[in-house]
Amino acid sequence: MKKFVFDTVLLKLAFLLIFLTLSFSACQTASLSPIETTPTVSPTATPDNSINRSTSEPYKGDLSIFEDANRAKNLQIDRVMDILKISEGKTVADIGAGSGWFTVRAAKRVGEKGKVFAVEINQEYINYINNRAKKENLSNIETVLGTEDNPKLPENAVDAVLILKTYHEIAQPVKVLQNLRKSLKQGAFIGVIDRNGNGDDHGIAKETVIDEFRRAGLSLVDQYDFVKPDGMDYFLVFRY
């Protein structure tokens, strides 16, 4: 009888030991398994490129209005180029170049080893910029006649872009940005300088710009308000 009790106790202890061993092994396996996390995802282009807002009619008037003597000082254009990493040898795109006011300044900054694409949808403005580049002996400027939905820039070619007081005039902004992405080098910066407004008053809310860039797969990295003393203008910086 005593032997039976003793054997029963031993059997129970054996089962307990096996249970504890299996439990410990399971805990060890669980602790070594990676914790499943949700990765951070950059914005991706959405298939819907339509917009539900007003836009301004593209300016077709006298180009001399862009040549105000205080414009460079008010916009702090050298600081803008510094932020966009525009330097010698870089390739820059001026979207909605107008008179070429920014184009020539960027061309002088990037030098002979760099290039500036001056993009316009107005052939008269293209002709004006070509003549200006010739007069100022700037051979590193190349004009591009774009369309309402495509800047028509070469793929994987551009280091920095500036859309200066033009975004509110772009009729198909998301599609333009989706096409612009194709021309950008990895890490390229895109700057937008515009005035707060409603789209049809030669201005556009910066929140709208940020949202449309997001839909095109481009991330906001910084924003500034130094580009106009009255505080109405903003400078947004995106990166590809």
N, C-alpha and C positions, 0 to 999 in steps of 0.2 A: 504493500500500500504506500509506504513512504517512497519507494522507488518510483511508483506511478506518479505521485505528486511532484516529485523532483523532476521527472522527465517532462511533465506538463509545463512546469515553470520554465524549464530550459527551452521548450518549444516556443512558448510565448515570447521569451526574450529574443530568440532567433528571429521570429517574425517582426518584432519591434525594431531590431537592428537593421533588418532588410528595409523596412519602411523608412527609417531615418536616413539610411544611405541613399535611397531613391529620391527622397525629398530634397536632400542636400544637393544631389546632382542636378535636379531640375532647377533649383534656385541658381546654381552656378551658371547653367546654360542660359537662363533668362537674363542674368546680370551681364553676360558677355554679348547678348544680342543687341544690335544698334537700335537706338530710339528713332522711330519713324518721324520725320519732320517734314513740314511743307516748305519747299525751297522758295527763295525770293525770286520772282520772275520779273524781267524787264517788260515794259509795255510792248505789245505786239500789234502790228497793223490790223485793223478790223476791215472786213470786206465791204461794209457800208461806208461809202465816202460822201454821202449826201450831207447837206447842212440845212438847218431850219432857222435862218437868220438873214438879215439884210446885208448887202455889201454896197460900197460906194462906187460910183462910176469912175473908171480910170481917168486920171488927170491928162488933159490933152492941150493944155495952154502953154503960155510962155515959160520957157525953161529957165529964164533968168531969176525966177523966184527962189530957185534952189541955191543961188550963189550969194546969199546974204553974207556980209563980211563977218558977222558974229556967230555964224552957224557952227563952225568948228569949235569955238569956245563954249557955246551953250551946250552942245552935245558931248563935249569932252571926247572928241572922236579918237584921239590918240589913246586915251584910257580904254575906250571901247575896243580898239584893235589889240591892246595889251591883253584884255580879258579873253578875247577870242583867239589868243595865241597867234596872231598874224605877225609873221616875222620874215626875214630874208629867206627866199627860196620856197615859200609856201604858195599853194594854189588857193585862190579865193574866188567866191562867186558873189556878185552884187545883184540881188534879185529885185527887179523893178528899178533899174539903174537911173532912169530919168535923164538928167543932163550929164551923168557921169561924175557927179560931185564926189561921191565916195569912191568910185572906181579909180580915179586918178590918185587919190590919197593912198588907197591900198596898193596901187601899182608902184608908187614910190617906196612904200614900206617893204614890199617883197623883193624889189630889185630885179635885175636882169635875169636872175636864175629862177624867179617866181613867175606866176601868171595870175591875171585877174580876168574872169569871165563876167562881162557886163550883159545881163539878161534883160531883155525888153520884149513886149508884145507889139510895140509901136515902131514901125519901120523908120519913121522920121527921127525918132530918138536914137535909133541904131546909127543912122547916118550922122547925126550930130556927134555922137560919142566917137565914131570913127574919125571924123574930122578933128575933134578935140585931141584925141590920142596922137594923131599925126602932127598937129601943131605943137604939142608939148613933148614930142619926140619920145613917146612911151610905146615901145614896140612889144611890151609884155601884156597888152590889153587885147582881148579877143571878144568881139561882140557876138551875142547869140540871140537869134529871133525865136523866142519861145511862143507857146500858145497859152490859152486860158487855163489849161490843166497840166501843162508839162513845160518845165524850164529847158528841157532838151540839152542837158549837160552830159558830157561823157561819163561813163560808169567808173566808179572807184577812183575819182580824180581830184576831189575837192577836200581841202583841209579845214576851211572855214567859210561860213556864209553869213551875210548880213542882209536882212530884209528891213530896209530903212523907210519908215512912213509909207509903206506899200501894202502891208498885210490886209488892211481893211478894204483894199480894192480887189483882192483876189477872189474871183467868182467861185472857184472850186478849190478851196484851200487844202482840204484833206487829200484830194487827188494830186495836187501840186506837190504836197509834202511827201506823199508816197513815191512819186516819181523822183523827187529830190533825193530821197534816201539812197536810191541806186547810184547816185553820183558821189556819195560821201565815202571818204576813207574811214576806216574804223577809228573811233575816237574824235572824229571831226566835231567842231563846235558850230552851232547855228544861233545867231543873234537876231532878235526881233525888237526894233524900236518903234513904238507907236504911241498914239494918244488914246486915253480912255474915252470910249464912246459907245454908240449903239450899232456900228457897222455901216450905217447909211449916212453918217455925219462926219466922214473922214476921221473916224476913230473906232476903236473896238475894245471891249472889256478884256483885260488881260486874262481873266478866268476862261473866257471863250478860246483865246489863243492856246492856252495851256491844254485845254481839253482836246482841241483839234490836233495838236502835236501828239498828244497821248494816243489818239486814235490812229495816227500815222506811225506809231511805234517809236516815238522820240521822247526822251526823258528831260524834264526840267532839272537843271542843276543849280541855277542861281537866278536872282532877280535884283534889279537896282532901280533907283529913282533919281540918279544924279544927272540924267541926260537933259533935263530942262529945269531952270530955276523955279518955275511956277508949280512944279510937282505933278503936272498933268500927264507928262509922258513917262513911260516905263521902258526898261530894257530887260528883256528876258533872255536867258541863255540856256540852250538845250544841247544835248550831246548824243551822238550816235554810237 
